[in-house]
Amino acid sequence: MAGSKPLSRFWEWGRNIVCVGRNYAEHAKEMGSALPAEPLFFLKPSSAYVREGAPIVRPYYCRNLHHEVELGVLIGRRAQAVPQERAMEHVAGYALCLDMTARDTQEQCKQKGLPWTLAKGFGSSCPVSDFVPKEKIPDPHKLQIWLKVNGKLRQEGDTSSMIFSIPYLISYISHIFTLEEGDLILTGSPKGVGSVEANDEIEAGIRDVLSMRFKVVQGTEPQSPKGV
């Protein structure tokens, strides 16, 4: 399935990060959002990836940074207009991911009818774990994902609670644009999202599979160019 580039280091060369929103009913409820009739998704740039050992940087314009823990699905071969019953053939494996969100910025974008890029696409907004080959997870809809902040449990959910299944998501997205090898789909977050501050430590995991840790730091506002 893998080409010349190693899927085990997808974050170094993968092009697209496709994030699915409101895919757990309880999370949609806590955000005051209606349940979607069809998948809601947005994109992050590949520069959003960050790995353990590097920090999550809260953007200088953000005062309310939220964590959202999600199961990531890594595409192993090109998927274009794929039917649901063939969708899993295009999966190479999985990763645990965080969809870090500048929540105050997102609310401002919603009010103004603007895209969410400032809120969702900043550098380090997509922390990811090691790659887990598909063979190690027989059923991705029977996993428990969790997240702690400073040792306190914030999020815990079962992937069986997804509104739209992984095959459905792959099929749906691939009918809109082609998914390429190395693309990552974030499948939504369970309830319990919340704020983190500079110096907080986030620990997250897939039960009995893996875990990861990240420190949060505060970003600094860039200086304006001379003459501006």
Phi, psi and chi 1 to 4 in degrees:
 res  aa     phi    psi   chi1   chi2   chi3   chi4
   1 MET       -  -38.4 -174.6  177.7  -72.7      -
   2 ALA   -75.8  141.9      -      -      -      -
   3 GLY   -91.8 -143.4      -      -      -      -
   4 SER   -75.0  -18.3   58.6      -      -      -
   5 LYS  -100.2  135.3  -62.7  176.2 -179.8  177.5
   6 PRO   -74.2  123.8   26.7  -33.5      -      -
   7 LEU   -64.3  -23.8  -73.3  166.2      -      -
   8 SER   -66.2  -11.9   61.3      -      -      -
   9 ARG  -129.3   45.4  -58.7 -174.5   67.9   82.6
  10 PHE   -57.2  -31.1   65.3   88.9      -      -
  11 TRP   -66.3  -16.3   54.8   85.6      -      -
  12 GLU   -84.4  -21.6  -66.7 -178.5  -12.9      -
  13 TRP  -140.1  -12.0   55.9  -87.3      -      -
  14 GLY   -60.9  144.3      -      -      -      -
  15 ARG   -95.9  -41.5  -68.3 -166.2  -64.3  176.7
  16 ASN  -117.0  136.9  -66.0  -49.3      -      -
  17 ILE  -117.2  111.0  -56.1  171.7      -      -
  18 VAL  -105.1  119.4 -174.1      -      -      -
  19 CYS  -109.6  127.5  -56.3      -      -      -
  20 VAL   -97.3  128.4  178.6      -      -      -
  21 GLY  -101.5  153.8      -      -      -      -
  22 ARG    54.0   43.7  -56.2  176.9 -164.7  165.9
  23 ASN   -97.6    4.1 -159.1   26.8      -      -
  24 TYR  -125.2  126.6  -71.7   76.1      -      -
  25 ALA   -59.0  -41.0      -      -      -      -
  26 GLU   -67.4  -32.8  -70.0  -61.9  -44.5      -
  27 HIS   -70.0  -42.2  172.1   56.0      -      -
  28 ALA   -58.3  -40.0      -      -      -      -
  29 LYS   -64.6  -44.6 -177.7  178.3  178.5 -179.7
  30 GLU   -68.4  -22.5   72.3  179.0  -11.5      -
  31 MET   -90.1   -0.8  -62.2  -55.5  -63.9      -
  32 GLY    70.3   28.9      -      -      -      -
  33 SER  -110.2  149.0  -58.5      -      -      -
  34 ALA   -72.5  152.4      -      -      -      -
  35 LEU   -68.6  135.8  -65.1 -177.0      -      -
  36 PRO   -75.1  142.2   27.8  -34.6      -      -
  37 ALA   -81.7  -21.6      -      -      -      -
  38 GLU  -145.8  161.8   56.3 -172.6   22.5      -
  39 PRO   -58.6  137.9  -27.7   37.1      -      -
  40 LEU  -103.9  125.5  161.8   70.3      -      -
  41 PHE  -143.2  159.8   64.6   90.2      -      -
  42 PHE  -144.8  172.7   54.4   90.9      -      -
  43 LEU  -116.2  148.0  -58.3  176.2      -      -
  44 LYS  -114.3  149.3  -70.2  179.6 -175.7  -85.7
  45 PRO   -72.8  156.1   28.2  -35.0      -      -
  46 SER   -64.9  -20.3   58.1      -      -      -
  47 SER   -71.9   -5.0   56.0      -      -      -
  48 ALA   -75.9  -16.9      -      -      -      -
  49 TYR   -61.4  139.8  -79.4  129.5      -      -
  50 VAL  -145.2  145.2   64.2      -      -      -
  51 ARG  -115.7  161.6  -65.9  -84.8  -64.8  151.4
  52 GLU   -53.0  140.1  -85.0 -167.7  -76.8      -
  53 GLY   102.7  -22.2      -      -      -      -
  54 ALA  -110.8  151.4      -      -      -      -
  55 PRO   -86.7  162.6   32.7  -36.1      -      -
  56 ILE   -86.3  122.4  -63.6  168.2      -      -
  57 VAL  -101.2  116.9 -179.2      -      -      -
  58 ARG   -72.6  124.6 -176.0  169.9   74.2  172.2
  59 PRO   -57.8  147.6  -22.0   32.5      -      -
  60 TYR   -60.9  -24.8   67.4   90.2      -      -
  61 TYR   -91.3    0.1   51.0   81.0      -      -
  62 CYS  -102.0  135.0  171.1      -      -      -
  63 ARG  -116.5   -1.8  -65.4  -64.8  174.5  -94.0
  64 ASN  -146.1   82.4 -171.5   19.6      -      -
  65 LEU   -88.8  124.9 -179.5   64.5      -      -
  66 HIS  -109.1  148.4  -86.4 -152.8      -      -
  67 HIS   -96.9  144.5   57.5   75.8      -      -
  68 GLU  -141.5  115.0  -60.8 -173.3   14.1      -
  69 VAL   -90.5  137.3   65.5      -      -      -
  70 GLU  -146.2  152.4  -46.1 -159.1    6.9      -
  71 LEU   -84.3  127.3  178.1   67.5      -      -
  72 GLY   -99.6  139.7      -      -      -      -
  73 VAL  -113.6  121.2  178.0      -      -      -
  74 LEU   -96.9  127.1 -172.7   68.4      -      -
  75 ILE   -79.9  130.9  -61.1  -60.8      -      -
  76 GLY  -103.2  -18.9      -      -      -      -
  77 ARG  -152.1  157.0   63.2 -174.1  175.8   97.0
  78 ARG   -51.7  132.9 -164.1  168.9 -172.0  -97.0
  79 ALA  -127.7  113.9      -      -      -      -
  80 GLN  -130.4  118.7 -176.8  176.6   27.2      -
  81 ALA    49.5   52.0      -      -      -      -
  82 VAL   -84.8  132.4  174.3      -      -      -
  83 PRO   -71.1  153.7   23.7  -31.5      -      -
  84 GLN   -54.6  -41.2  -77.8 -169.1   62.7      -
  85 GLU   -69.1  -12.0   58.1  -89.7   18.4      -
  86 ARG  -111.5   -0.7  -55.8  -64.1  -61.5  -86.3
  87 ALA   -62.6  -41.7      -      -      -      -
  88 MET   -67.3  -16.4  -65.1  -55.4  -69.7      -
  89 GLU   -66.6  -17.6  -63.0  173.3   13.2      -
  90 HIS   -96.6    0.2  -64.3  -98.1      -      -
  91 VAL   -89.9  129.3  174.4      -      -      -
  92 ALA   -93.2  -32.3      -      -      -      -
  93 GLY   170.6 -157.0      -      -      -      -
  94 TYR  -141.1  165.9  -53.4   93.3      -      -
  95 ALA  -152.6  152.3      -      -      -      -
  96 LEU   -85.8  138.3 -173.4   67.0      -      -
  97 CYS  -135.8  155.8  -49.1      -      -      -
  98 LEU  -117.4  131.6  -57.7 -177.8      -      -
  99 ASP   -99.8   87.9  171.0   18.1      -      -
 100 MET   -73.6  133.5  -59.7  -56.2  -62.5      -
 101 THR  -132.2  125.4  -57.0      -      -      -
 102 ALA   -78.3   90.1      -      -      -      -
 103 ARG   -65.0  -39.6 -168.2   69.9   72.3 -163.5
 104 ASP   -64.6  -38.6   50.9  -18.4      -      -
 105 THR   -67.0  -40.3  -54.1      -      -      -
 106 GLN   -60.3  -42.4 -175.9 -173.8   32.2      -
 107 GLU   -63.3  -38.8  -69.2  -56.5  -40.7      -
 108 GLN   -64.5  -41.1  -66.6  167.1   12.5      -
 109 CYS   -64.0  -41.4  -69.3      -      -      -
 110 LYS   -61.9  -44.2  -73.9  179.9  178.8  179.6
 111 GLN   -62.8  -33.9  -68.6  169.6    8.1      -
 112 LYS   -93.2   -1.7  -63.5  175.5 -178.0  177.9
 113 GLY    69.7   29.6      -      -      -      -
 114 LEU  -100.2  159.0  -62.7  174.7      -      -
 115 PRO   -60.6  163.6  -20.6   31.8      -      -
 116 TRP   -94.1   12.5  -64.9   -3.0      -      -
 117 THR   -56.8  -43.6  -53.2      -      -      -
 118 LEU   -60.9  -33.0  -81.2  173.3      -      -
 119 ALA   -85.6  -28.1      -      -      -      -
 120 LYS  -118.5  -18.2  -65.8  -79.0 -165.1  176.5
 121 GLY  -109.9   10.9      -      -      -      -
 122 PHE   -68.5  160.2   55.6   89.3      -      -
 123 GLY   -57.7  135.7      -      -      -      -
 124 SER    74.0   16.2   79.2      -      -      -
 125 SER   -81.4   -2.8   64.5      -      -      -
 126 CYS  -132.8   73.5 -170.3      -      -      -
 127 PRO   -64.1  138.4  -19.8   32.9      -      -
 128 VAL  -134.7  151.3  -68.2      -      -      -
 129 SER   -86.8 -175.1   72.5      -      -      -
 130 ASP   -62.9  157.7  -69.0  -19.9      -      -
 131 PHE   -72.9  136.1  169.0   70.0      -      -
 132 VAL  -116.4  114.0 -178.2      -      -      -
 133 PRO   -58.6  147.3  -22.1   32.5      -      -
 134 LYS   -54.5  -34.5  179.8  166.9   65.9  173.5
 135 GLU   -63.6  -22.4  -65.0   72.3   25.3      -
 136 LYS   -84.8  -10.0  -68.9 -168.7  175.3 -178.4
 137 ILE  -127.7   90.9  -63.4 -178.1      -      -
 138 PRO   -58.7  -37.7  -23.0   33.2      -      -
 139 ASP  -136.9  104.5 -172.6  -11.5      -      -
 140 PRO   -69.9   -8.5   27.8  -35.9      -      -
 141 HIS   -92.7   11.3  -60.0   97.0      -      -
 142 LYS  -129.2   48.9  -67.6 -177.2  177.8  179.2
 143 LEU  -119.5  152.3  -61.9  173.3      -      -
 144 GLN  -113.6  124.3 -172.9  174.2   77.6      -
 145 ILE  -111.4  147.5   56.8  177.2      -      -
 146 TRP  -147.2  162.0   54.7  -90.8      -      -
 147 LEU  -149.1  136.7 -179.7  143.6      -      -
 148 LYS  -121.8  148.7  -62.7  177.7 -179.6  179.4
 149 VAL  -121.2  119.8  177.0      -      -      -
 150 ASN    52.7   39.2  -59.4  -32.4      -      -
 151 GLY    85.1   -5.9      -      -      -      -
 152 LYS  -100.4  128.2 -176.9  177.7  178.9  179.8
 153 LEU   -66.2  126.5 -174.2   65.6      -      -
 154 ARG  -111.6  -43.7  -69.9  -88.1 -168.0   91.7
 155 GLN  -128.6  140.2  -70.3 -172.7  -93.3      -
 156 GLU  -155.6  123.9 -170.1  172.9   37.9      -
 157 GLY  -156.1  158.4      -      -      -      -
 158 ASP  -102.8  135.2  -65.3  -50.9      -      -
 159 THR   -67.0  -13.7   54.0      -      -      -
 160 SER   -65.9  -15.3   60.2      -      -      -
 161 SER   -87.8    2.2  -61.0      -      -      -
 162 MET   -58.4  139.8  -71.3 -177.6 -168.3      -
 163 ILE   -71.3  -46.9  -63.2  170.9      -      -
 164 PHE  -111.2  125.8  -58.1  106.3      -      -
 165 SER   -70.8  166.4   69.7      -      -      -
 166 ILE   -60.8  -47.4  -68.5  168.2      -      -
 167 PRO   -58.4  -39.2  -24.9   35.0      -      -
 168 TYR   -63.1  -45.0 -172.8   95.3      -      -
 169 LEU   -62.5  -45.7  -68.0  172.9      -      -
 170 ILE   -60.8  -45.9  -67.7  171.0      -      -
 171 SER   -62.5  -47.5  178.0      -      -      -
 172 TYR   -60.5  -50.3 -177.5   89.2      -      -
 173 ILE   -64.7  -41.2  -64.6  165.7      -      -
 174 SER   -69.7  -15.5   73.5      -      -      -
 175 HIS   -83.9  -11.2  -82.6   81.8      -      -
 176 ILE  -100.1  -47.6  -62.8  171.6      -      -
 177 PHE  -147.3  155.9   60.5   84.4      -      -
 178 THR   -72.1  131.8  -58.7      -      -      -
 179 LEU   -91.1  131.9  -68.9  164.5      -      -
 180 GLU  -106.8  161.1  -58.8  -73.3   -2.6      -
 181 GLU   -53.8  131.7 -179.9 -175.6   10.7      -
 182 GLY    93.4   -9.3      -      -      -      -
 183 ASP   -71.5  147.9  -74.7   -5.4      -      -
 184 LEU  -121.3  132.7 -173.0   69.2      -      -
 185 ILE  -109.9  119.9  -59.2  173.3      -      -
 186 LEU   -88.6  123.9  -86.0   61.6      -      -
 187 THR   -94.6   11.8   55.9      -      -      -
 188 GLY   106.7  162.2      -      -      -      -
 189 SER  -117.2  138.7 -178.5      -      -      -
 190 PRO   -72.4  175.6   27.3  -33.3      -      -
 191 LYS   -65.1  164.9   69.0  176.0  179.7  178.7
 192 GLY   105.4    9.4      -      -      -      -
 193 VAL   -60.6  149.7  -56.5      -      -      -
 194 GLY  -165.5  178.4      -      -      -      -
 195 SER   -86.3  148.7 -175.9      -      -      -
 196 VAL  -128.1  153.4  -70.6      -      -      -
 197 GLU  -117.5  166.2  -57.7  -69.7  -18.9      -
 198 ALA   -56.1  139.1      -      -      -      -
 199 ASN    80.3   -3.9  -60.4  -45.2      -      -
 200 ASP   -68.4  152.7  -78.7  -10.1      -      -
 201 GLU  -114.8  126.2 -176.7  178.2   73.0      -
 202 ILE  -102.8  129.7  -62.0  173.6      -      -
 203 GLU  -122.7  134.6 -177.6 -177.5    6.9      -
 204 ALA  -142.8  156.8      -      -      -      -
 205 GLY  -161.5  167.0      -      -      -      -
 206 ILE  -107.6  118.3  -56.0  172.3      -      -
 207 ARG   -54.7  130.9  177.4  167.6  -72.6 -177.4
 208 ASP    67.3   12.2  -61.2  -34.3      -      -
 209 VAL  -122.0  -58.9  179.1      -      -      -
 210 LEU  -166.4  169.8   55.7   72.6      -      -
 211 SER  -147.6  166.8   64.0      -      -      -
 212 MET  -151.1  158.4   61.0 -176.3 -173.4      -
 213 ARG  -132.6  144.3  -68.9  175.6 -175.6  -95.0
 214 PHE  -143.2  144.2  -71.2   88.7      -      -
 215 LYS   -99.4  144.3 -165.6   76.8  172.7  -87.9
 216 VAL   -98.8  132.8  179.7      -      -      -
 217 VAL  -127.5  160.3  -58.4      -      -      -
 218 GLN   -90.5  129.6  178.2   60.6   48.6      -
 219 GLY   -77.9  157.0      -      -      -      -
 220 THR  -107.6  144.9   56.0      -      -      -
 221 GLU   -71.4  131.7 -174.9  169.6    1.1      -
 222 PRO   -69.6  149.7   25.5  -33.8      -      -
 223 GLN   -76.2  143.1  -68.1 -175.9  -17.8      -
 224 SER   -70.2  141.6  -62.5      -      -      -
 225 PRO   -59.3  151.0  -20.9   32.4      -      -
 226 LYS   -58.5  136.6  -70.7 -177.7  178.0 -179.2
 227 GLY    88.2   -1.2      -      -      -      -
 228 VAL   -99.6      -  175.8      -      -      -
